[in-house]
Amino acid sequence: MDSLPSYSKISLTQFPPHQFKNTLLISSSTLFSPFNFQTRKSLAVVASSCCSNNNGSGNWEFSGLTMPLLPRTETGRSLSSMLHRGRSQNDKKEFYGLVKKELVDLAYVRSDAILRSFFSLCSDEAVLHRRISEMTKLECRNAVEDVMYMLIGYKFSEIGVHLVPKLSNCMYNGRLEIWPCKDWELESIHSVEVLEMVKEIGWKYKSNMKDNWALTQVQKLQIRHVYAASVLYGYFLKSASLRYNLEQSFDKTPSSLLFSRSWLLKQKTVSLGRVSDTRPMSVGRVSLLQGKKQDNLRSYVMSLDDEIKHMIAKPKFKETKSLIKKHCSALFGDDDSHDEYVSTSLASLNRFVLEAVAFGSFLWDAEDYVRTFYQLEEN
């Protein structure tokens, strides 16, 4: 089992800013090894400058579609151009219609390549068809990752929030400031219970609003670690909250129909899928505590053992895992400047945390939607 950035290191405990260095600033080989951040020295997916300086103050305000990861495929570029046009109710229908069409086409292309490779096993062209199949699957995977990323971008556009662009484009004389913070919009996507748990991570706001905009020195690597862990925390909370709601529904089930915890833990998936969808929506093995009702989401999460928490937080599909890696690499870069310190504020640092949690939650949604039309690769 991969060693993932641990959401447990930033959840359920309140950390003041000065404690993050000791809590999350662990070696990059430990925190990012499953995503292999160090091994990717180049990416053709960098963002163009989308920031504008606000009256020379060092506060950077950005507008439009400011996604740090640029699409690498024609599928992604067509969806990106649609996002650039703006958003209306008709645009939403058109956007998801195009997404569905692209996913169906990609599923057909991949299946066709696999079948051609299978039926040519005994022919002289077996090696050629196998190579074509491998290249086709890679192209389809890149296209599907672009689709998922555009779905996430659309989700952010629905709440009126633009993703922070490439970090180097938001620096001014060593100062990093993100404006506007959009805290309310980023918090609005969560339920009350989830929001309470989200607010327990990251740097804590001070009672004096002026102090929240005061400059402080933070290592770039520390911001990257917290961002990556927060993405997984958002992904975890989305899955955990759905599992919690499912288990609450069992309270209405006659006791004679309740499953034992030991049996449920042996099951690989539980169906939360649509009636018309023959493939269940995987949320991992169920961990019902038979006879013990959890009063709220917090107590439910705390009742889960570490293995179950790790399982829920771990990206279920290779495309999801790859997308997290590529997004963080595009946002923070792959250069050797992560040991540098930047001047920034608590308000900007918390914007990173709230965005990352929302990104993880939207990633879970995108993953679930894509699986309706395209079979993702199990991680």
C-alpha positions as a printed Julia matrix, in Angstrom:
379×3 Matrix{Float64}:
   0.0     0.0     0.0
   1.38    3.39   -0.99
   2.48    5.83    1.66
   0.3     8.84    0.98
   0.49   12.35    2.33
  -1.32   11.88    5.6
  -4.55   13.8     6.08
  -4.45   12.64    9.69
  -1.48   14.92   10.28
  -3.64   17.96    9.65
  -7.06   16.8    10.79
  -8.91   16.74   14.08
  -6.24   18.77   15.85
  -5.84   22.5    15.89
  -2.39   23.58   14.78
  -1.2    27.15   15.19
   0.95   28.39   12.31
   4.28   27.83   14.04
   3.5    24.13   14.52
   3.08   23.35   10.85
   6.8    23.25   10.25
   7.21   20.36   12.67
   3.95   18.7    11.71
   3.88   18.69    7.94
   7.34   19.78    6.89
   8.68   16.25    6.74
  11.01   14.97    4.07
   9.65   15.22    0.56
  10.6    11.58   -0.06
   8.14   10.57    2.66
   5.3    12.94    1.85
   5.41   12.91   -1.93
   6.95    9.55   -2.77
   3.7     8.05   -4.13
   3.32   11.01   -6.47
   7.02   11.08   -7.45
   7.21   14.88   -7.42
  11.02   14.86   -7.48
  11.28   12.6   -10.51
   9.32   14.89  -12.79
  11.78   17.55  -13.82
   9.71   18.94  -16.65
   6.08   19.4   -17.49
   4.54   20.87  -20.59
   1.6    21.96  -18.52
   2.43   25.34  -17.07
   0.08   28.26  -16.76
   0.49   31.55  -18.54
   0.49   34.71  -16.52
  -3.04   35.5   -15.43
  -2.34   37.83  -12.53
  -2.43   41.56  -12.37
  -0.82   43.67   -9.72
  -3.25   45.61   -7.58
  -1.97   49.19   -7.6
   1.57   48.01   -6.93
   0.63   46.89   -3.44
   1.85   43.34   -3.89
  -1.68   41.94   -3.71
  -2.42   39.94   -6.83
  -5.9    39.7    -8.21
  -6.64   37.26  -10.98
  -9.65   36.77  -13.19
 -10.83   34.48  -15.94
  -9.92   30.81  -16.17
  -6.69   30.65  -14.17
  -6.0    26.94  -13.99
  -2.3    26.2   -13.53
  -2.48   22.93  -15.46
  -3.03   23.51  -19.16
  -4.81   20.8   -21.18
  -2.49   18.51  -23.16
  -5.07   16.95  -25.46
  -7.56   18.17  -28.03
 -10.37   16.96  -25.79
  -9.11   19.09  -22.93
  -8.57   22.13  -25.13
 -12.11   22.0   -26.51
 -13.57   21.85  -22.99
 -11.22   24.6   -21.84
 -12.37   26.91  -24.64
 -15.96   26.33  -23.57
 -15.08   27.3   -19.99
 -13.45   30.49  -21.26
 -16.67   31.55  -22.95
 -18.44   32.1   -19.66
 -21.17   30.23  -17.86
 -24.96   30.08  -18.08
 -27.58   27.4   -17.62
 -27.45   26.57  -21.31
 -23.65   26.49  -21.2
 -23.8    23.98  -18.36
 -26.01   21.65  -20.38
 -23.76   22.04  -23.41
 -20.61   21.55  -21.33
 -21.75   18.32  -19.71
 -23.13   17.15  -23.03
 -19.69   17.57  -24.59
 -18.06   15.86  -21.6
 -20.35   12.87  -21.99
 -19.7    12.66  -25.73
 -15.93   12.81  -25.27
 -15.97   10.15  -22.55
 -18.11    7.79  -24.61
 -15.82    8.27  -27.61
 -12.7     7.69  -25.5
 -14.18    4.51  -24.03
 -14.9     3.23  -27.54
 -11.43    4.09  -28.86
  -9.7     2.4   -25.94
 -11.89   -0.73  -26.14
 -11.31   -0.96  -29.89
  -7.53   -0.79  -29.45
  -7.59   -3.44  -26.73
  -9.73   -5.79  -28.86
  -7.5    -5.35  -31.89
  -4.48   -6.22  -29.77
  -6.24   -9.29  -28.35
  -7.38  -10.68  -31.71
  -3.94  -10.21  -33.24
  -2.07  -12.17  -30.56
  -1.29  -15.06  -32.9
  -0.51  -12.93  -35.95
   2.77  -11.54  -37.2
   1.56   -8.05  -36.27
   0.95   -8.87  -32.61
   3.82   -6.7   -31.37
   2.69   -3.77  -33.51
  -0.92   -3.98  -32.33
   0.18   -4.3   -28.71
   2.28   -1.16  -29.04
  -0.59    0.69  -30.73
  -2.9    -0.44  -27.93
  -0.5     0.84  -25.25
  -0.14    4.21  -26.97
  -3.9     4.51  -27.44
  -4.56    3.73  -23.77
  -2.02    6.37  -22.73
  -3.61    8.97  -25.02
  -7.06    8.12  -23.65
  -5.79    8.36  -20.09
  -4.31   11.82  -20.73
  -7.58   12.92  -22.32
  -9.63   11.6   -19.39
  -7.37   13.42  -16.93
  -7.98   16.61  -18.91
 -11.73   15.97  -18.76
 -11.59   15.49  -14.99
  -9.56   18.67  -14.58
 -12.03   20.66  -16.65
 -14.9    19.25  -14.58
 -13.11   20.52  -11.48
 -12.59   23.9   -13.12
 -16.28   24.09  -13.95
 -17.17   23.32  -10.34
 -15.0    26.22   -9.19
 -16.58   28.52  -11.78
 -20.03   27.66  -10.42
 -19.12   29.17   -7.04
 -17.37   32.14   -8.63
 -13.84   31.12   -7.64
 -10.78   31.05   -9.87
  -7.99   28.62   -9.07
  -4.72   30.17   -7.98
  -2.51   30.23  -11.1
   1.11   29.18  -11.31
   2.75   30.41   -8.12
   5.68   32.11   -9.84
   3.19   34.39  -11.61
   1.82   35.61   -8.28
   5.13   36.67   -6.75
   6.16   40.29   -6.47
   9.56   41.07   -4.96
   9.46   37.86   -2.96
   5.96   38.55   -1.69
   3.03   36.21   -2.25
  -0.47   37.55   -1.8
  -3.7    36.03   -3.07
  -6.63   38.4    -3.5
  -9.56   38.14   -3.19
  -9.5    35.3    -0.68
 -12.98   34.01   -1.52
 -13.28   32.29    1.87
 -17.07   32.41    1.93
 -17.44   30.91   -1.54
 -14.95   28.13   -0.83
 -16.64   27.3     2.47
 -20.14   27.33    0.96
 -19.67   23.96   -0.76
 -19.42   22.09    2.53
 -22.06   20.97    5.0
 -21.91   22.43    8.5
 -20.27   19.31    9.92
 -17.67   19.1     7.16
 -16.93   22.82    7.4
 -16.2    22.51   11.11
 -13.57   19.9    10.35
 -12.13   21.92    7.46
 -11.67   24.95    9.72
  -9.53   22.88   12.08
  -6.71   22.61    9.57
  -4.41   25.23    8.14
  -3.15   28.39    9.73
  -5.49   29.91   12.28
  -6.94   33.36   11.78
  -6.28   35.94   14.46
  -9.0    37.97   16.11
  -7.55   41.19   14.73
  -8.23   41.29   10.99
  -5.22   43.53   10.45
  -2.95   40.83   11.83
  -4.3    38.35    9.27
  -2.81   40.49    6.5
   0.48   41.1     8.27
   3.47   39.6     6.46
   5.08   36.43    7.72
   7.91   34.27    6.38
   6.91   30.79    5.15
   8.93   28.21    3.26
   7.55   27.43   -0.2
   7.99   23.71    0.42
   5.82   24.0     3.53
   3.0    25.59    1.52
   3.26   22.8    -1.04
   3.13   20.09    1.63
   0.08   21.62    3.28
  -1.66   22.09   -0.09
  -1.11   18.47   -1.18
  -2.26   17.11    2.19
  -5.32   19.39    2.1
  -6.32   18.06   -1.33
  -6.31   14.54    0.08
  -8.17   15.75    3.17
 -10.93   17.19    0.98
 -11.06   13.95   -0.99
 -11.22   12.03    2.3
 -13.95   14.2     3.81
 -16.15   13.85    0.73
 -15.88   10.06    0.85
 -16.19    9.88    4.65
 -19.29   12.1     4.74
 -21.02    9.93    2.11
 -20.12    6.79    4.05
 -21.41    8.41    7.24
 -24.73    9.34    5.61
 -25.03    5.81    4.24
 -24.45    4.29    7.65
 -26.99    6.65    9.18
 -29.54    5.26    6.73
 -28.93    1.82    8.21
 -30.5     3.08   11.44
 -33.83    2.87    9.64
 -33.18   -0.7     8.57
 -34.72   -3.5    10.65
 -32.11   -5.05   12.92
 -32.63   -8.44   11.27
 -31.32   -6.99    8.03
 -28.21   -5.33    9.44
 -24.93   -6.77    8.27
 -22.19   -7.65   10.67
 -19.13   -5.4    10.69
 -16.79   -8.32    9.98
 -18.74   -9.27    6.85
 -18.94   -5.7     5.61
 -15.22   -5.17    6.02
 -14.62   -8.02    3.59
 -16.54   -6.24    0.87
 -14.46   -4.18   -1.52
 -17.18   -1.73   -2.53
 -20.58   -0.5    -1.54
 -23.03    0.76   -4.1
 -24.13    4.35   -3.85
 -24.57    4.49   -7.59
 -27.47    5.51   -9.71
 -30.32    3.08  -10.36
 -29.63    3.19  -14.08
 -25.9     2.6   -13.6
 -24.91   -1.05  -13.42
 -21.48   -0.16  -12.0
 -21.54    0.69   -8.29
 -19.83    3.82   -7.08
 -16.87    2.61   -5.07
 -16.34    4.28   -1.72
 -14.22    1.52   -0.25
 -15.07   -1.1     2.3
 -17.81   -0.23    4.77
 -16.92    0.03    8.43
 -20.25   -0.05   10.21
 -19.93   -0.22   13.96
 -22.77   -2.6    14.66
 -25.0    -1.47   17.49
 -23.09    1.79   17.97
 -24.56    4.91   16.44
 -22.22    7.85   15.78
 -23.85   11.15   16.67
 -22.03   13.25   14.11
 -19.46   13.14   11.34
 -16.59   14.05   13.65
 -17.23   11.17   16.04
 -17.71    8.85   13.08
 -14.36    9.8    11.56
 -12.6     9.47   14.9
 -14.1     6.0    15.35
 -12.45    4.76   12.15
  -9.13    3.02   12.58
  -6.04    4.26   10.77
  -6.2     1.58    8.1
  -9.74    2.52    7.12
  -8.87    6.23    7.12
  -5.9     5.57    4.89
  -8.06    3.51    2.55
 -10.69    6.24    2.24
  -8.13    8.98    1.64
  -6.12    7.04   -0.91
  -7.05    7.94   -4.51
  -9.0     4.98   -5.89
  -7.85    5.38   -9.48
  -4.57    6.0   -11.27
  -6.03    8.95  -13.15
  -6.95   10.62   -9.85
  -3.51   10.06   -8.36
  -1.81   11.35  -11.5
  -4.01   14.45  -11.63
  -3.14   15.44   -8.05
   0.56   15.14   -8.85
   0.32   17.12  -12.08
  -1.83   19.88  -10.56
   0.58   20.41   -7.65
   3.58   20.34  -10.0
   1.97   22.91  -12.29
   0.99   25.13   -9.36
   4.26   25.07   -7.42
   6.72   24.1   -10.16
   9.4    21.45  -10.22
  12.39   23.7    -9.72
  14.8    23.66   -6.79
  13.5    26.83   -5.14
  11.23   25.13   -2.63
  13.68   25.81    0.22
  13.19   29.52   -0.31
  11.07   31.58    2.05
   8.37   33.92    0.83
   6.6    36.8     2.54
   2.87   36.26    2.72
  -0.12   36.59    5.06
  -2.33   34.24    7.05
  -5.25   35.21    4.82
  -3.41   34.08    1.69
  -2.15   30.89    3.33
  -5.67   29.94    4.33
  -6.85   30.6     0.77
  -4.48   27.83   -0.32
  -5.91   25.44    2.27
  -9.56   26.17    1.45
  -8.9    25.87   -2.29
  -7.05   22.58   -1.84
  -9.85   21.06    0.25
 -12.41   22.17   -2.35
 -10.19   20.74   -5.11
 -10.14   17.36   -3.36
 -13.9    17.38   -2.93
 -14.5    18.35   -6.58
 -11.97   15.72   -7.66
 -14.09   13.07   -5.96
 -17.16   14.38   -7.82
 -15.33   14.4   -11.16
 -14.06   10.88  -10.58
 -17.58    9.66   -9.85
 -19.08   11.4   -12.9
 -16.44   10.1   -15.3
 -16.96    6.51  -14.12
 -20.51    6.67  -15.42
 -19.19    6.6   -18.99
 -15.55    5.52  -18.77
 -13.84    2.79  -16.77
 -10.96    4.28  -14.8
  -7.9     2.25  -13.87
  -7.88    0.94  -10.3
  -5.03    2.32   -8.24
